[in-house]
């Protein structure tokens, strides 16, 4: 009892110190950002108040050095391992470890006509940008209708994705944001619910597609939280299927999904070279995994 209390105290102290450090960073950013805006306006005459013009920064960005990123990676990784549904910690882990992978993803998008259009137009998948009423009127089996069914069956919303904070480049920050906002579309394409088995299968697919360390982390450690029967299903069926399709499918970040709502899910899978799932999983309670 005394030993566990000591560990808890140590962990609490560590997070308090990290929290104070980033509180100071936030305060410094709050003070410096308006000054940068003023300097920019003096030199250019511009009245725009966007941060994307200043050293690659963007609203909400928190600059961090390599040591701070390492601390973030370790702390968020431990927290995410303890509770995989701590989406805030999963998000921080992805940002703290994903720089090189994001560069590669950005370059792949730039070299694809559709991906380049996405980088140029910067579409968002939010409740404010998609018409759920129109989706509900789409034919059964259409991609948009199946996506809406996924949201309803699993009780999720596209607005639940966290904003990017720790990526030190404005364009790479959008690539990370795009990855997050199409994550539920990956569930729809793959026919996977949001229970632990479904999430791990999607992570195996995403790890093969993106090379993001956070996806590999989830793909390797996520199975540790599965019971024996679900682990067997993953190892013998869903896992190999997800890896195979992740490696051979078209690059999903270069697909303008917002223009595919009316396309049938079956046709879209064929276009992207994605096989239907070998096992049909129902939407179940997240904690049941």
Secondary structure, DSSP 8 states (H G I E B T S, - for coil): -HHHHHHHHHHHHHHHHHHHHHHHHHHHHHHHHHHHHHHHHHHH------STTSTT--TT-----HHHHHHHHHHHHHHHHH-TT-HHHHHHHHHHH-HHHHHHHHHHHHTSHHHHHHHHH----STTTS-HHHHHTS-TTBHHHHHHHHHHHHT--GGGS----S-SSHHHHHHHHHHHHTHHHHHHHHT--SSHHHHHHHHHHHHHHH--HHHHHHHHHGGGGS-HHHHHHIIIIIHHHHHHHHHHS--GGG--GGG-TTSBHHHHHHHHT----SS------GGG-
